[in-house]
Amino acid sequence: MPAPADFAFDPWDPAFLADPYPAYAELRARGRVHYYEPTNQWLVPHHADVSALLRDRRLGRTYQHRFTHEEFGRTAPPPEQEPFHTLNDHGMLDLEPPDHTRIRRLVSKAFTPRTVERLKPYVRGLADELASALADAGGGDLLKDVAEPLPVAVIAEMLGIPESDRAPLRPWSADICGMYELNPSEETAAKAVRASVEFSDYLRDLIAARRKEPGEDLVSGLIAAHDEGDRLTEQEMISTCVLLLNAGHEATVNSTVNGWYALFRNPAQLELLRADHTLIPCAVEELMRYDTPLQLFERWVLDEIEIAGTTIPRGAEIAMLFGSANHDPTVFENPSALDLTRQENPHISFSAGIHYCIGAPLARIELAASMGALLERAPTLRPAAEPARKPNFVIRGLDGLAVEVG
């Protein structure tokens, strides 16, 4: 079922990256599943299918718990990429039961609702401080001045990473996350490998220090976490910390700038929000739906499945289009409209099933805190220039967002 010649889906086309949603509408109209030859993936654009597949145990984030690369018809990664894959493959996002179940259960012991709730005053205080500094300066780059520093500081605080050590965290994360884009280049892979080695070495030393002198931080909690004799291995702890940092701020950073850019382009909705701050929780959900920070989520087909009469064989890869699912008109009334009062909003920006984002409650706290602080401290916030979009598809964001205040 090859894609037609005029297929609108092109994740390397700047016009598509600027606004992929019309292409998604075309995909949904053409059918429920489409083979896309450039990435050798099956694209799934409808909300009902994506939601069901996220819960379907015939699919997996990995296949190595059941098959070798050869048995699955896949080629093993190049040996020079081993540090990245060791780091990535031991995190719970890329594991399946029973390892995923065990690690998530142990991480949940340290990452409790009480832990997250305890962070609220810190998050709100930092958000207020960053928004006030932006307002006092008369503006700046919303990405670098507010969107990035807040979640990076919060997750670093949770992990117990000293302030003096935090500068490399965002660059390490960006280089590692480059590997989640479609068909990453050799240069991207080399950067990811280097960042994986450096980040892993840093965390190995931090874990050793916390073993000697435990604190109240998440790393100490992960060391202490055990259940029926199970403990996290050192590699699982390192991979978990990297996952929590990467997943714990990438989506929040991009949701913040994508969200404000959307508000600036929908001034009536922004005025509605400025007039009624009680809309903030609804606004957070709607902005995550409207311009989804993670556009695509991949799964391997472990056992043959069928979608709308099309058989997808074992060994294939499915690309679930979150951005398309979040604009499906069978689920969302007038999906192309930004509606901060939308009540029925079953968006899947935090995924679903066993891989539902463990940090979703913290992300919501951070997004609400930064939005509230900016509305209060910078009520006249407005764009100062048209932003450039990052040349990424999977992780959708801006290179910066210049703003003015006053």
C-alpha positions in Angstrom: 0.0 0.0 0.0 2.6 2.6 -1.1 1.9 6.3 -0.6 0.5 8.1 -3.7 2.9 10.5 -5.6 1.2 13.6 -4.3 1.4 12.4 -0.6 1.4 15.6 1.5 3.2 14.0 4.5 6.9 15.2 4.2 8.7 15.5 7.6 11.7 17.2 6.0 9.8 19.9 4.1 9.9 23.4 5.9 6.3 24.1 4.8 5.1 20.9 6.3 7.0 21.5 9.5 5.5 25.0 9.8 2.0 23.6 9.7 1.6 19.8 9.4 -2.1 19.8 10.3 -3.5 20.2 6.8 -1.4 17.2 5.6 -2.8 15.2 8.6 -6.4 16.0 7.5 -5.5 14.6 4.1 -4.1 11.5 5.6 -7.2 10.9 7.8 -9.4 11.4 4.7 -7.5 8.9 2.7 -7.7 6.1 5.2 -6.7 4.7 8.5 -3.2 3.4 7.7 -0.6 4.4 5.1 2.8 2.9 4.3 5.5 5.6 4.1 8.5 4.4 2.1 11.1 7.1 3.1 11.0 5.9 6.7 9.7 2.3 6.1 6.9 3.0 8.6 3.1 2.6 8.7 1.5 6.0 9.5 -1.6 5.9 11.7 -3.5 9.2 11.8 -6.8 8.6 13.5 -7.4 9.2 17.2 -9.3 5.9 17.8 -6.6 3.8 16.2 -3.7 5.6 17.9 -5.5 5.3 21.2 -6.1 1.6 20.7 -2.6 0.8 19.4 -1.0 2.5 22.4 -2.7 -0.2 24.6 -2.2 -3.1 22.2 0.3 -5.6 23.6 1.0 -7.0 20.1 3.1 -3.8 19.7 6.2 -2.9 21.6 8.7 -0.1 22.2 11.3 -2.8 21.8 11.4 -6.3 20.3 14.6 -7.5 21.9 12.7 -9.1 24.9 11.3 -11.6 22.3 13.5 -11.6 19.2 17.1 -11.1 18.1 17.7 -8.4 15.5 18.1 -11.2 12.8 14.9 -13.0 13.9 13.0 -9.7 13.6 14.4 -8.9 10.2 16.2 -5.9 11.5 19.9 -4.8 11.4 21.7 -4.3 14.7 22.8 -0.7 15.4 26.4 0.2 14.4 28.9 -0.7 17.2 30.0 2.9 17.5 26.4 3.8 18.6 26.6 1.4 21.6 26.8 4.1 24.3 23.6 5.7 23.1 21.7 2.4 22.8 22.9 1.1 26.2 21.6 4.3 27.8 18.4 4.4 25.8 17.5 0.7 25.9 17.6 0.5 29.8 15.1 3.3 30.3 11.5 2.2 31.0 10.2 4.2 27.9 12.0 1.7 25.6 11.3 -1.5 27.6 8.4 -3.9 27.7 7.1 -6.2 30.5 8.4 -7.7 32.7 11.4 -5.2 32.8 9.2 -2.2 32.2 6.7 -3.3 34.9 9.5 -3.8 37.5 11.3 -0.5 36.7 8.2 1.6 36.6 7.0 0.1 39.9 10.4 1.0 41.5 10.5 4.5 40.0 7.0 5.1 41.2 8.1 4.6 44.8 10.5 7.5 44.4 8.3 9.6 42.0 5.1 9.8 44.1 2.3 12.3 44.0 3.4 13.5 47.4 6.9 14.2 45.9 5.4 16.2 43.0 3.0 18.1 45.3 5.9 19.0 47.6 7.6 20.7 44.6 4.6 23.1 43.9 5.9 26.1 46.0 9.4 25.7 44.4 7.9 25.6 40.9 5.6 28.6 41.5 8.4 30.6 43.1 10.8 29.9 40.3 8.2 30.7 37.6 7.4 34.0 39.3 11.1 34.9 39.5 11.7 34.1 35.8 8.6 35.9 34.6 9.4 39.0 36.8 12.9 39.1 35.4 11.6 39.0 31.8 9.1 41.8 32.6 11.7 43.9 34.3 14.0 43.6 31.2 11.1 44.7 28.9 11.2 41.3 27.2 13.6 38.8 25.8 13.5 35.3 24.5 10.7 33.4 26.1 12.4 30.1 25.3 15.7 30.8 26.9 14.5 33.1 29.7 11.4 31.1 30.9 10.5 28.0 29.0 13.9 26.2 29.4 15.1 27.3 32.8 12.0 26.3 34.7 11.6 22.6 33.9 15.3 22.0 33.7 15.8 23.4 37.2 12.8 21.5 38.6 13.9 18.1 37.4 17.5 18.8 38.4 16.2 19.8 41.8 14.3 16.6 42.0 17.3 14.5 41.0 19.5 16.4 43.4 21.9 17.8 40.8 23.7 20.8 42.2 23.1 24.1 40.5 26.8 24.4 39.6 26.5 21.1 37.6 23.4 22.0 35.6 24.7 23.9 32.6 25.4 20.8 30.4 22.0 19.2 31.1 20.0 20.9 28.3 22.7 20.4 25.6 23.2 16.8 26.6 19.4 16.3 26.4 19.1 18.0 23.0 21.9 15.9 21.5 20.4 12.6 22.8 16.9 13.6 21.7 18.2 14.2 18.2 18.2 10.4 17.8 14.4 10.3 18.1 13.9 12.2 14.8 13.2 10.2 11.6 16.3 8.9 9.9 18.9 10.7 12.0 22.2 11.5 10.3 25.7 10.2 11.3 26.5 13.6 12.8 23.4 13.5 14.9 24.3 9.9 16.1 27.9 11.0 16.9 26.5 13.9 19.1 24.1 11.6 20.8 26.9 9.1 21.6 29.1 11.8 23.0 26.3 13.2 25.2 25.4 9.7 26.3 28.9 9.0 27.5 29.3 12.3 29.3 25.9 12.3 30.9 26.3 8.6 32.0 29.7 9.3 33.5 28.4 12.3 35.4 25.4 10.3 36.8 27.6 7.4 37.8 29.7 9.7 40.0 26.5 11.3 41.4 25.0 7.9 42.2 28.3 6.9 43.9 28.2 10.0 46.1 24.5 9.4 47.0 25.3 5.9 48.0 27.8 7.2 50.6 25.6 10.2 51.7 21.9 9.7 50.8 19.7 12.8 50.6 16.1 13.7 50.1 16.5 13.7 46.3 15.2 11.3 43.6 18.6 9.7 43.0 18.7 8.7 46.7 15.2 7.5 46.4 16.0 5.4 43.3 19.0 3.8 45.2 16.7 3.0 48.1 13.8 1.8 46.1 13.2 -2.0 46.2 10.3 -4.4 46.0 10.3 -8.1 46.8 14.1 -8.2 46.5 14.1 -6.2 43.2 16.4 -3.2 42.9 17.4 -1.0 40.0 20.8 -1.8 38.5 23.2 1.0 38.2 22.6 1.2 34.4 18.8 1.3 35.0 19.3 4.1 37.5 21.4 6.1 35.0 19.0 5.5 32.1 16.0 6.4 34.4 17.6 9.7 35.4 18.4 10.6 31.8 14.8 9.7 30.8 13.3 11.8 33.6 15.5 14.7 32.6 14.9 14.5 28.9 11.2 13.6 29.0 10.8 15.8 32.1 11.6 19.0 30.3 11.6 18.6 26.5 7.8 18.4 26.2 7.3 21.2 28.8 9.8 23.5 27.1 8.1 23.0 23.7 4.6 23.1 25.1 5.4 26.5 26.6 6.7 28.2 23.5 4.3 26.4 21.1 1.5 27.4 23.4 2.4 31.1 23.7 3.0 31.3 19.9 -0.5 29.8 19.4 -1.9 32.4 21.9 -0.2 35.3 20.0 -1.8 34.0 16.8 -5.2 33.8 18.5 -5.6 37.1 20.2 -9.2 36.7 21.1 -8.3 33.5 23.1 -5.4 35.3 24.7 -7.6 38.1 25.9 -10.1 35.6 27.2 -7.3 34.0 29.3 -6.0 37.4 30.5 -9.5 38.3 31.7 -10.0 34.9 33.5 -7.0 33.1 35.0 -9.2 30.3 36.2 -9.0 29.1 32.6 -5.4 28.2 33.0 -5.9 24.4 33.6 -8.1 24.2 30.6 -5.7 26.3 28.5 -2.8 24.0 29.4 -4.7 20.9 28.0 -6.0 22.7 24.9 -2.6 24.1 24.0 -1.0 20.7 24.3 -3.7 19.4 22.0 -3.6 22.3 19.5 0.1 22.1 18.8 1.3 18.8 20.1 4.9 18.8 21.4 5.5 15.1 20.5 4.1 14.6 17.0 4.9 10.9 16.5 5.4 7.9 18.7 6.8 4.6 17.3 6.0 1.0 18.0 7.3 -2.3 16.6 4.8 -4.9 15.4 5.6 -8.0 17.5 2.7 -10.0 16.2 0.8 -9.4 13.0 -2.0 -7.0 13.2 -4.7 -5.7 10.9 -6.0 -2.1 10.5 -8.9 -1.4 8.3 -8.3 -4.6 6.2 -4.6 -3.9 5.8 -2.3 -6.6 7.3 0.8 -5.2 9.0 3.4 -8.0 9.4 5.6 -8.8 12.4 8.8 -6.8 12.1 7.1 -3.7 10.7 7.2 -0.3 12.5 4.1 1.8 13.2 4.3 5.6 13.5 1.4 6.8 15.5 0.7 10.5 14.6 -0.2 12.2 17.9 -0.5 15.6 16.2 -3.0 14.2 13.8 -5.0 12.2 16.4 -5.3 15.4 18.5 -7.0 17.1 15.5 -9.3 14.3 14.6 -12.8 15.9 14.0 -14.6 12.7 15.1 -13.3 13.3 18.6 -12.7 17.1 18.8 -15.3 19.6 17.6 -13.8 22.1 15.3 -10.3 20.8 16.0 -8.4 23.4 14.0 -9.8 26.1 16.3 -8.0 27.0 19.6 -10.7 26.9 22.3 -9.4 27.5 25.8 -12.9 26.7 27.2 -12.9 23.2 25.5 -14.3 20.8 28.2 -14.1 17.4 26.4 -10.4 17.1 25.6 -9.1 13.5 25.5 -5.8 14.5 23.9 -3.1 11.9 23.8 -0.1 14.3 24.2 1.0 12.3 27.3 0.6 8.9 25.5 -1.6 6.1 26.9 -1.4 2.6 28.2 1.6 1.3 30.1 3.9 4.0 28.7 1.6 6.9 29.8 3.9 9.7 30.9 4.8 9.2 34.6 5.7 12.9 34.8 2.4 14.2 33.5 1.3 15.7 36.9 4.6 17.6 37.2 4.4 18.8 33.6 0.9 20.2 34.3 2.1 22.0 37.4 5.0 23.5 35.5 3.0 24.6 32.5 0.2 26.2 34.7 2.8 27.9 37.0 4.7 29.5 34.1 1.5 30.6 32.3 0.1 32.1 35.5 3.3 33.9 36.3 3.6 35.4 32.8 -0.1 36.5 32.8 0.4 38.2 36.2 4.0 39.6 35.8 3.9 40.4 32.1 0.2 41.1 31.3 1.2 43.0 28.1 3.4 40.2 26.7 3.5 40.3 22.9 5.7 38.9 20.1 8.7 41.0 19.0 9.5 39.0 15.9 8.3 36.0 13.9 10.0 33.0 15.4 11.9 30.3 13.5 10.8 26.7 13.9 13.3 24.0 14.7 14.0 21.7 11.7 12.6 18.8 13.7 9.4 16.9 13.2 9.0 14.4 16.0 9.8 16.8 18.8 8.1 20.0 17.7 9.3 23.3 18.9 10.7 26.8 18.1 14.3 28.0 18.0 13.3 30.9 20.1 10.3 33.3 20.8 11.3 36.9 21.0 8.8 38.9 23.2 8.2 42.4 24.5 6.6 43.7 27.7 5.4 47.1 28.5 
